[in-house]
Amino acid sequence: MRVLVTGAAGYIGSHTAVELLHAGHHVTGVDDFSEGRRGIDADIARITGQPIEIHDLDLRDASAVNVLLATGHFDAIVHLAGRKFVGESVREPLLYFDRNIGTTVPILQAAQTFGVQQIVFSSSCTVYGNPTHLPITEHSPLVPTTPYGFTKRAIEQLLADLCVSQPELSIMSLRYFNPIGAHESGLLGEEVGGIPNNLMPFLMKVATGELPEFTVFGDDYDTPDGTCIRDYVHVVDIARGHVRALEALETRSGFSALNLGTGVGRSVLEIIGACRAATSHDIPYQVHPRRDGDAVEVYADPQRAAEEIGWKAERTLEEMCADHWRFTVASSRRGSMS
């Protein structure tokens, strides 16, 4: 298949491009490089042995998107472009509606114009909000509590409505839980400057000494060690989920949504301990008060993904931490040589 990957220079996008190429698909990327790394196409080619072109393009530019799809003759789109930080979305809701919904509408309009009927969408477990029952299934209520979650929920609704109006469409939304880790080569991972918004990059910067300590928000929750629990899944497993989803769409139609998670919840303190073991460095932390809106415990029921697309998370927490550390060290070395 000829596949267009949006957000291809980003964390999940670059790993997804690698797995699609490994699976024998032809991949073209697009990214505005607001978060993605320039030059990442060379690393993708180094890993896969296959060249990839990543177009520098803002998906909000409808005319440029139309030109890309008119010339690309794509069979499918994997749509990952957008902003992804929950806390940032609370501070800047306009940014999130602009960058998430504002980039989605033009790509869907162009897909309709040029006959692209298969789409995989990068969604999030944030569409569920604060769950009342665990584990979270695809039938759990969709009650997002942040602008980020609302944008993902709104896009899912749009995709479902499109499938009603155009029965020939085949669209799958993948609701990731908490992607961490990096490619085993050390070439691809989560690129973060300054103070990270996400847990794992923050822990790695404390392990390297770039930041003095990690912040734990609350240790008085009703959990075994008092800290919040989340479902952490390796980014390569997430990437392979896109391949399985894309290939499943060839024999089905309509809209569907699947959870991508391990089905196992890990506490913040468990992750800190696993990172200490993987890095062989101390990771000091300070406990601060709880943050408003943080759910106590969130983890997936991944059974439906196993049944419908033959996907399951395979990598362990130890592998997630070790791979992320390998990427962190390699990035540090590359930075010191540049």
C-alpha positions as CSV (number, residue, x, y, z in Angstrom):
1,M,0.0,0.0,0.0
2,R,1.0,3.6,-0.6
3,V,0.6,5.2,2.9
4,L,0.7,8.8,3.9
5,V,1.8,9.3,7.5
6,T,1.1,12.7,9.0
7,G,3.3,13.7,11.9
8,A,6.0,11.4,10.5
9,A,8.9,13.2,12.1
10,G,7.4,12.9,15.6
11,Y,7.7,10.3,18.4
12,I,5.0,7.9,17.4
13,G,5.0,8.9,13.7
14,S,8.7,8.0,13.1
15,H,8.3,4.6,14.8
16,T,5.1,3.9,12.8
17,A,6.9,4.8,9.5
18,V,9.6,2.3,10.4
19,E,7.2,-0.5,11.1
20,L,5.2,0.2,7.9
21,L,8.4,0.1,5.9
22,H,9.4,-3.2,7.6
23,A,6.0,-4.6,6.6
24,G,6.6,-3.8,3.0
25,H,4.4,-0.7,2.5
26,H,5.5,2.4,0.6
27,V,5.6,5.4,3.0
28,T,5.5,9.1,2.5
29,G,5.6,11.4,5.5
30,V,4.4,15.0,6.2
31,D,5.3,17.2,9.2
32,D,5.5,20.9,10.0
33,F,8.4,20.2,12.3
34,S,6.9,22.2,15.2
35,E,7.7,19.1,17.3
36,G,9.3,16.6,14.9
37,R,13.0,16.5,14.3
38,R,14.5,17.5,10.9
39,G,16.8,14.9,9.5
40,I,14.9,12.0,11.1
41,D,14.2,10.7,7.6
42,A,17.9,9.7,7.4
43,D,17.6,7.7,10.7
44,I,14.4,6.0,9.4
45,A,16.3,5.0,6.2
46,R,19.3,3.8,8.2
47,I,17.1,1.5,10.3
48,T,15.0,0.2,7.4
49,G,17.4,0.3,4.5
50,Q,14.7,2.2,2.6
51,P,14.4,5.9,1.7
52,I,11.5,8.0,3.0
53,E,10.5,11.5,1.9
54,I,9.0,13.7,4.6
55,H,7.3,16.8,3.2
56,D,7.6,20.1,5.2
57,L,4.0,21.1,5.2
58,D,1.4,22.6,7.5
59,L,-1.8,20.5,7.3
60,R,-3.9,23.6,7.9
61,D,-2.9,24.7,4.4
62,A,-5.7,23.1,2.5
63,S,-4.3,23.9,-1.0
64,A,-0.9,22.4,-0.1
65,V,-2.6,19.3,1.3
66,N,-4.6,18.9,-1.9
67,V,-1.5,19.1,-4.1
68,L,0.2,16.4,-1.9
69,L,-2.7,14.0,-2.2
70,A,-3.2,14.8,-5.9
71,T,0.3,13.7,-6.7
72,G,0.8,11.0,-4.1
73,H,-1.9,8.5,-5.2
74,F,-2.2,7.2,-1.7
75,D,-4.2,4.1,-0.7
76,A,-4.4,5.0,3.0
77,I,-3.6,7.7,5.5
78,V,-2.2,7.2,9.1
79,H,-3.0,10.5,10.8
80,L,-0.8,11.2,13.8
81,A,-0.2,15.0,13.5
82,G,-1.2,17.2,16.4
83,R,-0.3,18.4,19.9
84,K,-0.4,15.9,22.7
85,F,0.3,17.4,26.1
86,V,-2.7,17.3,28.5
87,G,-1.4,20.1,30.8
88,E,-0.5,22.4,27.9
89,S,-4.0,21.9,26.5
90,V,-5.5,23.2,29.7
91,R,-3.3,26.3,29.5
92,E,-3.8,26.8,25.8
93,P,-7.1,25.3,24.6
94,L,-7.2,27.4,21.4
95,L,-3.9,26.0,20.4
96,Y,-5.2,22.4,20.7
97,F,-8.4,23.0,18.8
98,D,-6.4,24.7,16.0
99,R,-3.5,22.1,15.8
100,N,-5.6,19.0,16.3
101,I,-9.0,19.7,14.7
102,G,-7.6,22.4,12.4
103,T,-5.1,19.9,10.9
104,T,-7.6,17.1,10.6
105,V,-10.4,18.7,8.6
106,P,-8.2,19.6,5.5
107,I,-6.6,16.1,5.3
108,L,-10.1,14.5,5.5
109,Q,-11.4,16.9,2.8
110,A,-8.5,16.0,0.6
111,A,-8.9,12.3,1.3
112,Q,-12.6,12.6,0.1
113,T,-11.6,14.5,-3.0
114,F,-8.9,12.1,-4.1
115,G,-10.6,8.8,-3.1
116,V,-8.5,7.7,-0.1
117,Q,-10.9,5.4,1.8
118,Q,-8.7,3.9,4.5
119,I,-7.7,5.9,7.5
120,V,-6.0,5.1,10.8
121,F,-6.4,7.8,13.4
122,S,-4.1,8.5,16.4
123,S,-6.4,8.9,19.4
124,S,-5.9,8.6,23.1
125,C,-7.2,7.1,26.3
126,T,-7.9,10.6,27.4
127,V,-11.2,10.3,25.6
128,Y,-12.4,8.2,28.6
129,G,-11.6,10.9,31.2
130,N,-11.6,9.7,34.8
131,P,-12.9,6.1,34.6
132,T,-15.5,4.8,37.0
133,H,-14.8,1.1,36.2
134,L,-11.6,-0.8,35.4
135,P,-10.2,-2.0,33.1
136,I,-11.3,0.4,30.5
137,T,-13.0,-1.2,27.5
138,E,-14.0,0.4,24.2
139,H,-17.6,0.5,25.6
140,S,-16.6,2.7,28.6
141,P,-18.2,6.1,28.6
142,L,-16.4,8.8,26.6
143,V,-16.2,11.8,29.0
144,P,-12.9,13.7,28.4
145,T,-11.9,16.2,31.0
146,T,-9.3,18.3,29.1
147,P,-9.1,20.2,25.8
148,Y,-6.7,17.6,24.5
149,G,-9.2,14.8,25.2
150,F,-12.0,16.8,23.8
151,T,-10.2,17.3,20.5
152,K,-9.6,13.6,20.2
153,R,-13.2,12.8,21.0
154,A,-14.4,15.4,18.5
155,I,-12.3,14.0,15.7
156,E,-13.5,10.5,16.5
157,Q,-17.1,11.7,16.2
158,L,-16.3,13.4,12.9
159,L,-14.8,10.2,11.6
160,A,-17.8,8.1,12.7
161,D,-20.1,10.6,11.0
162,L,-18.1,10.4,7.8
163,C,-18.5,6.7,7.8
164,V,-22.3,7.0,8.1
165,S,-22.4,9.5,5.1
166,Q,-19.8,7.4,3.1
167,P,-20.3,3.7,3.7
168,E,-17.3,2.8,1.5
169,L,-14.9,4.4,4.1
170,S,-12.9,2.2,6.5
171,I,-11.6,4.1,9.5
172,M,-10.0,2.9,12.7
173,S,-9.2,5.0,15.8
174,L,-6.5,3.7,18.0
175,R,-6.8,4.9,21.6
176,Y,-3.2,4.7,23.0
177,F,-2.7,4.5,26.7
178,N,0.8,5.8,27.8
179,P,3.5,5.3,25.1
180,I,7.1,5.2,26.4
181,G,10.4,3.6,25.3
182,A,12.3,4.1,22.1
183,H,13.6,2.2,19.1
184,E,16.2,-0.4,20.1
185,S,18.7,1.2,17.7
186,G,18.9,4.3,19.8
187,L,18.2,6.4,16.7
188,L,14.5,7.2,17.4
189,G,12.8,8.3,20.6
190,E,10.9,11.1,22.2
191,E,12.8,14.4,21.5
192,V,12.2,16.8,24.3
193,G,13.9,20.2,25.0
194,G,13.7,22.1,28.3
195,I,11.5,20.7,31.0
196,P,9.5,17.7,29.6
197,N,5.7,17.4,29.9
198,N,5.8,13.6,29.9
199,L,7.0,11.3,32.7
200,M,9.7,9.2,31.0
201,P,11.7,12.0,29.3
202,F,11.6,13.9,32.6
203,L,12.9,10.9,34.5
204,M,15.7,10.4,31.9
205,K,16.8,14.0,32.3
206,V,17.0,13.5,36.0
207,A,19.0,10.4,35.5
208,T,21.5,12.3,33.3
209,G,21.7,15.1,35.8
210,E,20.3,17.6,33.4
211,L,17.4,18.2,35.9
212,P,17.9,18.0,39.6
213,E,14.9,15.9,40.6
214,F,11.5,14.5,39.5
215,T,8.2,15.7,40.8
216,V,5.6,13.2,42.1
217,F,2.2,14.8,42.2
218,G,0.5,13.2,45.2
219,D,1.4,10.1,47.2
220,D,-1.8,9.8,49.1
221,Y,-4.0,8.2,46.5
222,D,-5.9,5.0,47.2
223,T,-3.3,2.8,45.5
224,P,-0.7,0.3,46.9
225,D,2.1,2.9,47.1
226,G,-0.1,6.1,47.1
227,T,0.9,7.2,43.6
228,C,-1.2,7.3,40.4
229,I,-1.3,4.2,38.2
230,R,-1.2,4.2,34.4
231,D,-0.9,1.7,31.6
232,Y,2.5,2.1,30.0
233,V,3.1,0.5,26.6
234,H,6.2,0.4,24.4
235,V,6.2,2.9,21.4
236,V,7.2,0.1,19.0
237,D,4.2,-2.0,20.1
238,I,2.1,1.1,19.5
239,A,3.6,1.6,16.1
240,R,3.0,-2.1,15.1
241,G,-0.6,-1.5,16.1
242,H,-0.9,0.9,13.2
243,V,0.3,-1.7,10.8
244,R,-2.1,-4.3,12.0
245,A,-5.0,-1.7,11.9
246,L,-4.1,-0.6,8.4
247,E,-4.0,-4.1,7.1
248,A,-7.3,-5.0,8.8
249,L,-9.1,-2.1,7.1
250,E,-8.6,-3.7,3.7
251,T,-11.4,-6.2,4.6
252,R,-13.8,-4.1,6.5
253,S,-15.8,-0.8,6.3
254,G,-17.2,1.7,8.8
255,F,-15.7,3.3,11.9
256,S,-14.2,1.4,14.8
257,A,-12.1,2.2,17.8
258,L,-9.6,0.0,19.7
259,N,-7.6,0.4,22.9
260,L,-3.8,-0.1,22.7
261,G,-2.5,-0.9,26.1
262,T,-0.9,-3.7,28.1
263,G,-3.8,-4.2,30.5
264,V,-1.4,-3.8,33.4
265,G,-1.3,-0.6,35.6
266,R,2.0,0.7,36.9
267,S,2.4,3.3,39.6
268,V,4.7,6.4,39.4
269,L,7.0,4.9,42.0
270,E,7.2,1.6,40.1
271,I,8.3,3.5,37.0
272,I,10.9,5.4,39.0
273,G,12.3,2.1,40.3
274,A,12.4,0.6,36.9
275,C,14.2,3.6,35.5
276,R,16.8,3.5,38.3
277,A,17.4,-0.2,37.5
278,A,17.7,0.5,33.7
279,T,20.0,3.5,34.0
280,S,22.0,2.5,37.1
281,H,21.6,6.1,38.3
282,D,19.7,7.5,41.3
283,I,16.6,9.4,40.4
284,P,15.8,11.8,43.3
285,Y,12.2,13.0,43.6
286,Q,10.1,15.3,45.7
287,V,6.4,14.8,46.4
288,H,4.1,17.7,45.6
289,P,0.4,18.1,46.1
290,R,-2.0,16.4,43.8
291,R,-2.8,18.1,40.4
292,D,-6.4,18.9,39.7
293,G,-8.0,16.4,37.3
294,D,-5.5,13.6,37.6
295,A,-7.2,10.2,37.6
296,V,-6.2,7.8,40.3
297,E,-5.9,4.7,38.1
298,V,-6.2,4.1,34.4
299,Y,-5.4,0.9,32.5
300,A,-6.8,-0.8,29.4
301,D,-8.7,-3.9,28.5
302,P,-6.8,-4.8,25.3
303,Q,-8.8,-7.9,24.4
304,R,-10.7,-6.3,21.5
305,A,-7.4,-5.3,19.7
306,A,-6.2,-8.9,20.1
307,E,-9.5,-10.3,18.7
308,E,-10.0,-7.8,15.8
309,I,-6.5,-7.1,14.5
310,G,-4.3,-9.7,16.2
311,W,-2.4,-7.1,18.2
312,K,-1.0,-7.3,21.8
313,A,1.7,-5.5,23.6
314,E,4.8,-7.6,23.8
315,R,7.6,-5.6,25.4
316,T,8.2,-5.5,29.2
317,L,8.5,-2.5,31.4
318,E,12.2,-3.3,31.7
319,E,12.6,-3.1,28.0
320,M,10.7,0.1,27.8
321,C,13.0,1.8,30.3
322,A,16.2,0.3,28.8
323,D,15.3,1.4,25.3
324,H,14.4,4.9,26.4
325,W,17.7,5.1,28.3
326,R,19.7,3.9,25.3
327,F,18.1,6.6,23.1
328,T,18.8,9.2,25.8
329,V,22.5,8.4,26.0
330,A,22.8,8.2,22.2
331,S,21.1,11.6,21.8
332,S,23.4,13.1,24.4
333,R,26.4,11.8,22.5
334,R,25.1,13.1,19.1
335,G,24.4,16.5,20.7
336,S,28.0,16.7,22.1
337,M,29.4,16.0,18.7
338,S,27.3,18.6,16.9
